[in-house]
């Protein structure tokens, strides 16, 4: 089995389960952006509002219609962006996103076994990183507690996503060893 296929499958498998939590986080973070006003009071309020107003399918739709720039679907968006703004616009933000993905994946995957051993032995790992310039700007415009806007759904998405990713990894490694390596 190809490594890239296994990687894509385990990541997609985990994402299917946590997409609604990511949607709630994004909606909360965009709610009242740049002001102290908020559309959603809590993560549960956001989730129930989305379900009430858009139905169950709404938790997989992404941004609300008024924030989609009039796109009917992803293909319409790709066609219009390419036509109206040029094909290079599709790659705007690509470099920082790739850099973040490299760092996150390298840190997460390279330290997986070591972290698992540390957790089994009772040690805990804590990571905290903040950019002071962004902190000052956000706190000044939106207030101190806006730093935690969307934290609950983010954490609720990230934790299960990470756990599910590694569960899928362990199962795929087991299948690979059993059926490909005959171990």
C-alpha positions, 0 to 999 in steps of 0.5 A: 500500500502506498504511503501517500494513500495511507496518509490521505485516508487516515487524514480524511477519515479523521476530518469527516468526524471533526469538520462540524467542530471546525465550522463552529470555530470558524463561524465563532471567530468570524462573528463580530470580527474587529468589534466587541459584538458577537453573534454567538455567545458559546460554542453550543449556541453557535452549533444549535444556531447553525443547526436551527437555521441551516439544518444538519447539512449546514454543519458541512457547508462552510461559510454562510451565504452572505460571506461566500461572495456570491459563489454557488459552489466550489467549482463556480468559485474556482472559475470566477476567481480565475476569470476575475482575479487571475489564476495566481489568486488561487495560490494566495496564502499558500506559502504560509499555509504550507510552512505551517503544515510542514511544521505541524505535521513534522512535529506531530508525526515525528514525535508521535511514538515518543509522546505516546511513551511519555504519556504512558509513563505519566509525563505530560507535554505542554505547548504554548505560543503567542505572537505579541503583535497579534495579541496586542492588536486583537485585545485592543480591538476586540477585548481580552476574552476574544482570544478564546473566541472559538477555543472550545470547538477548536479544542474539541475538533483538534483533540479528536482529529489528532486521536482519530488520525493516529488510530487510523495510522495504527490500524493502517500500519497493522493492516500493512504489516499483516497483508503486505509484509506478512508479519 
